[in-house]
Structures are given as structure tokens and as C-alpha cells.
Amino acid sequence: MQLDEIYQATIDKWGEDAQYDQAVEECAELIAALKHYRRGKIDRQAVISELADVRLMLGQLSWMFGQQQVDEAVRNKLEKLDRL
């Protein structure tokens, strides 16, 4: 199954609002994992797992909002970072 098909299937099954909520939840879990990692409560693999969840949600959100527009925004921000 292609990414587009997977992303569309998730929208068909749960709807856009649920996917927005899921993205927020995954980001919150990554935040918590990073805090726990810094305190030595979890290992790198736990952080990597949360990063994978967030990366998947970012892929879906980029697809939902328009990959080209997101790519352009990323390029603009990289150019700004390069100037700094």
C-alpha cells in the first residue's frame, strides 16, 4: 500500500479531526519522552519510537495540508536558518 493510500484510509476510517488530535497526542508523548530521557528514566529506543510516531503523523499532516506547500515552508525556514 502506498503512503497516499494509507493516509487516505486513516482519514476515511477516523476523520480529519481525529487525526489532528492524534498528532497532538503523539507530539505530547514525544515531549514527555524527551523529558524522561534527559532525566535517565527511559532509554534512547523509547525516544526513537516516539520520534517515529511523530514522523508518521507529520507525514500525514503534510499530505493533508499539501506536501508542496509544506516543502516550500521548510525551504524558507532553512534559508532563514542558514542566514542566522
HUBELFEN-V983063 format. One record per residue. N is the residue number from 1. RES is the residue in one letter. PSI is psi in whole degrees, -180 to 180 (999 if undefined). Layout:
n->N res->RES psi->PSI
n->N res->RES psi->PSI
This chain:
n->1 res->M psi->134
n->2 res->Q psi->158
n->3 res->L psi->-45
n->4 res->D psi->-41
n->5 res->E psi->-41
n->6 res->I psi->-47
n->7 res->Y psi->-43
n->8 res->Q psi->-39
n->9 res->A psi->-38
n->10 res->T psi->-39
n->11 res->I psi->-44
n->12 res->D psi->-38
n->13 res->K psi->-46
n->14 res->W psi->-20
n->15 res->G psi->160
n->16 res->E psi->-45
n->17 res->D psi->-41
n->18 res->A psi->-35
n->19 res->Q psi->-34
n->20 res->Y psi->-46
n->21 res->D psi->-40
n->22 res->Q psi->-40
n->23 res->A psi->-43
n->24 res->V psi->-45
n->25 res->E psi->-44
n->26 res->E psi->-39
n->27 res->C psi->-41
n->28 res->A psi->-40
n->29 res->E psi->-37
n->30 res->L psi->-43
n->31 res->I psi->-49
n->32 res->A psi->-42
n->33 res->A psi->-41
n->34 res->L psi->-41
n->35 res->K psi->-44
n->36 res->H psi->-39
n->37 res->Y psi->-45
n->38 res->R psi->-28
n->39 res->R psi->1
n->40 res->G psi->18
n->41 res->K psi->-22
n->42 res->I psi->164
n->43 res->D psi->175
n->44 res->R psi->-37
n->45 res->Q psi->-35
n->46 res->A psi->-39
n->47 res->V psi->-43
n->48 res->I psi->-40
n->49 res->S psi->-43
n->50 res->E psi->-37
n->51 res->L psi->-40
n->52 res->A psi->-43
n->53 res->D psi->-45
n->54 res->V psi->-41
n->55 res->R psi->-41
n->56 res->L psi->-42
n->57 res->M psi->-37
n->58 res->L psi->-39
n->59 res->G psi->-44
n->60 res->Q psi->-43
n->61 res->L psi->-40
n->62 res->S psi->-42
n->63 res->W psi->-43
n->64 res->M psi->-39
n->65 res->F psi->-17
n->66 res->G psi->107
n->67 res->Q psi->-40
n->68 res->Q psi->-42
n->69 res->Q psi->-40
n->70 res->V psi->-44
n->71 res->D psi->-41
n->72 res->E psi->-43
n->73 res->A psi->-39
n->74 res->V psi->-44
n->75 res->R psi->-45
n->76 res->N psi->-42
n->77 res->K psi->-35
n->78 res->L psi->-39
n->79 res->E psi->-43
n->80 res->K psi->-43
n->81 res->L psi->-40
n->82 res->D psi->-37
n->83 res->R psi->-29
n->84 res->L psi->999
